[in-house]
Amino acid sequence: MTRRTDWAEYVHPDAPRGTGNGVDGGLSQDGDDRSGTGRAGGGDGGVPRGGRGRRRRGSGKPSTEDGGASSSSRAEKGQSSGDPAERARAICLRLLTGTPRTRKQLADALHKREIPDDVAEEVLSRFEEVGLINDGAFADAWVESRHHGRGLARRALAQELRTKGVDPELIEEAVGRLDSEQEEETARELVARKLRATRGLDRDRRLRRLAGMLARKGYPEGLALRVVRQALEEEGEDTECLEGDGF
């Protein structure tokens, strides 16, 4: 009979026993899965540089081939000593170029650039009115991208959206569109991709490693262990003694 094992050992299979690490503490550590993040709400950069304008020989005039992103960047610099509302609009437009942002992310950026709070509030509200800021759409796109791209479960997705300042009601609506059947199917796909790398290890260690990978992606304990046990059984592993052990 396999001994009862704390869920923390599955979340951090390689850590010394008794460390007390919890599931949520490892959401940013995806184990072997260290591919690109595909972030929907990345850093303040990401603005494409426009091409260099060529001068006609003898004309003395630069061409106007620079892209729109460079223009918005120049606009921000040009307003550095002018109207704070114009500066705020230029900052927001630059940050929104090619990358959606939440209202909280833009508010933090304006605060960092010393835009007065009342001016920032007015500009952000106007951007919301015209649809340039839409936290609901951001949350929906984030869930879609991060679940299919990184295999994150609802709990991990909700945590990421909270850190970006999305309203709790919008988070609940977005993660609610990801049903339990889809979540379990994704968990099975993740285990299937990692299963080969665990061959050669003993059964208990394979169980800890695979279940820990799912736990760090936000999957519930019961679902993670059930999916891993079924995958091991399909490979001929004896998992009967694991049933009813109360993990």
C-alpha positions in Angstrom: 0.0 0.0 0.0 1.5 3.4 -1.0 1.7 5.9 1.8 -0.5 8.9 1.9 1.3 11.8 0.3 0.7 15.5 0.8 -0.4 17.4 -2.4 2.5 19.8 -1.9 4.9 17.0 -2.9 3.1 16.7 -6.2 3.2 20.5 -6.8 6.9 20.5 -6.1 8.1 16.9 -6.7 11.8 17.8 -6.6 11.7 19.9 -3.4 12.6 18.4 0.0 9.6 17.0 1.8 7.9 19.2 4.4 8.7 22.5 2.7 5.1 23.6 2.8 5.0 25.0 -0.7 1.4 25.3 -2.1 -0.1 25.0 -5.5 -0.6 28.6 -6.2 3.0 29.5 -5.4 4.3 27.8 -8.6 1.9 29.1 -11.2 4.7 31.1 -12.9 7.0 28.0 -13.0 5.8 25.7 -15.7 8.4 22.9 -15.2 9.6 21.6 -18.4 7.2 23.8 -20.4 9.4 26.9 -20.9 8.2 27.9 -24.3 7.3 31.5 -25.2 4.5 33.0 -23.1 2.5 34.6 -25.9 1.5 37.3 -23.4 -1.6 39.3 -24.3 -0.6 42.1 -21.9 3.2 42.4 -22.3 5.6 45.2 -21.3 5.5 48.8 -22.3 7.7 48.2 -25.4 6.8 46.4 -28.6 6.4 49.4 -30.8 7.7 48.7 -34.3 10.3 51.1 -35.6 9.5 52.8 -38.8 11.8 52.5 -41.8 14.5 55.1 -42.2 13.6 57.8 -44.6 15.8 58.2 -47.6 16.9 61.6 -48.8 16.8 62.4 -52.5 20.2 63.4 -53.7 20.3 67.2 -53.7 16.8 67.7 -52.4 17.7 68.1 -48.7 14.3 66.8 -47.7 13.7 63.6 -45.8 11.1 61.2 -47.1 7.9 60.4 -45.0 8.3 56.6 -44.9 8.2 56.4 -41.1 5.5 54.1 -39.7 2.5 55.2 -37.6 4.1 53.7 -34.4 7.1 56.0 -34.7 4.7 59.0 -35.2 2.9 58.2 -32.0 6.2 57.9 -30.2 7.3 61.2 -31.5 4.0 62.7 -30.5 4.5 61.6 -26.9 8.0 63.2 -26.9 6.6 66.3 -28.5 4.0 66.7 -25.7 6.5 66.1 -22.9 6.3 69.8 -21.8 2.8 70.5 -23.1 -0.8 69.6 -22.2 -0.8 66.6 -19.8 -4.0 65.3 -21.5 -2.2 65.3 -24.8 0.7 63.5 -23.2 -1.6 61.0 -21.6 -3.4 60.2 -24.9 -0.1 59.8 -26.7 1.2 57.5 -24.0 -1.9 55.3 -24.2 -1.9 55.1 -28.0 1.7 54.1 -28.0 1.2 51.4 -25.4 -1.9 50.1 -27.2 -0.1 49.8 -30.5 -0.3 46.1 -31.4 -0.9 45.0 -27.8 -4.2 45.2 -25.8 -3.9 46.5 -22.3 -6.2 46.7 -19.3 -7.3 50.0 -17.9 -5.2 49.2 -14.8 -2.1 48.7 -16.8 -2.5 52.0 -18.6 -3.3 53.8 -15.4 -0.1 52.5 -13.8 1.8 53.6 -16.9 0.4 57.1 -16.7 1.0 57.3 -13.0 4.6 56.3 -13.6 5.0 59.1 -16.1 3.6 61.6 -13.5 0.3 62.3 -15.3 -2.1 63.9 -12.8 -4.7 61.4 -11.6 -7.7 63.5 -12.7 -6.3 63.9 -16.2 -5.5 60.2 -16.4 -9.0 59.2 -15.3 -10.6 61.5 -17.9 -8.4 60.1 -20.7 -8.9 56.5 -19.7 -12.7 56.9 -19.5 -12.7 58.4 -22.9 -10.7 55.5 -24.3 -13.2 53.1 -22.8 -16.1 55.0 -24.4 -14.6 54.7 -27.9 -13.6 51.0 -27.3 -9.9 51.4 -27.2 -9.9 49.9 -23.7 -12.1 46.9 -23.1 -11.2 44.8 -20.1 -14.0 42.2 -20.9 -12.6 41.6 -24.3 -9.1 41.5 -22.9 -10.0 38.8 -20.4 -11.8 36.7 -23.0 -8.8 36.9 -25.4 -6.4 36.1 -22.5 -8.2 33.0 -21.4 -8.4 31.8 -25.0 -4.7 32.4 -25.7 -3.3 31.2 -22.4 -5.4 28.0 -22.2 -4.8 26.8 -25.7 -1.2 28.1 -25.9 0.1 27.2 -22.4 -2.6 24.8 -21.2 -3.4 26.9 -18.1 -6.4 25.9 -16.1 -9.2 28.3 -14.8 -7.5 28.9 -11.5 -4.2 30.0 -13.0 -5.9 32.1 -15.6 -8.0 33.9 -13.0 -4.8 34.6 -11.0 -3.1 36.1 -14.0 -6.1 38.3 -14.8 -6.2 39.5 -11.2 -2.6 40.7 -11.4 -3.5 42.7 -14.5 -6.3 44.5 -12.6 -9.3 43.0 -14.3 -12.6 43.3 -12.4 -13.5 40.1 -10.6 -16.9 39.9 -12.4 -15.2 40.1 -15.8 -12.7 37.4 -14.7 -15.5 35.1 -13.6 -17.3 35.5 -16.9 -14.1 34.9 -19.0 -12.9 31.8 -17.1 -16.5 30.5 -16.9 -16.5 30.1 -20.7 -13.9 27.4 -20.2 -15.9 24.4 -19.2 -14.7 21.5 -17.1 -14.7 19.0 -20.0 -12.4 21.3 -22.0 -10.2 21.7 -19.0 -9.9 18.0 -18.5 -9.2 17.3 -22.2 -6.4 19.9 -22.1 -5.0 18.2 -18.9 -4.9 14.9 -20.8 -3.1 16.4 -23.7 -0.5 18.0 -21.4 0.2 14.6 -19.7 0.4 12.8 -23.0 3.1 15.2 -24.2 5.1 14.8 -21.0 4.6 11.1 -20.5 7.5 9.9 -22.6 10.0 12.0 -20.7 9.1 10.2 -17.4 9.7 6.7 -18.8 12.4 4.9 -16.9 11.4 6.5 -13.6 9.5 4.5 -10.9 5.7 4.8 -10.8 5.5 7.0 -7.8 8.0 9.5 -9.1 6.3 9.6 -12.5 3.0 10.3 -10.7 4.5 13.1 -8.7 6.2 14.7 -11.7 3.2 14.7 -14.0 0.7 15.7 -11.3 3.0 18.4 -10.2 3.2 19.8 -13.7 -0.7 20.0 -13.8 -0.8 21.5 -10.4 1.5 24.3 -11.3 -0.8 25.1 -14.3 -3.7 25.5 -11.9 -5.5 22.1 -12.2 -7.3 20.9 -9.2 -5.8 18.0 -7.2 -8.4 15.4 -7.9 -8.5 16.1 -11.6 -4.7 16.1 -11.9 -4.2 12.8 -10.1 -7.1 11.1 -11.9 -5.8 12.1 -15.3 -2.2 11.0 -14.5 -3.3 7.6 -13.1 -5.3 6.9 -16.2 -2.4 7.8 -18.4 -0.1 5.5 -16.4 -2.6 2.6 -16.5 -2.7 2.9 -20.3 1.1 2.3 -20.2 0.6 -0.8 -18.1 1.5 0.7 -14.7 -0.3 -0.8 -11.7 -2.2 2.0 -10.0 -4.7 0.0 -8.0 -2.9 0.7 -4.7 -3.2 4.4 -5.4 -7.0 4.4 -5.4 -8.7 5.7 -2.3 -5.4 6.8 -0.7 -6.8 10.2 -0.1 -4.2 12.3 -1.9 
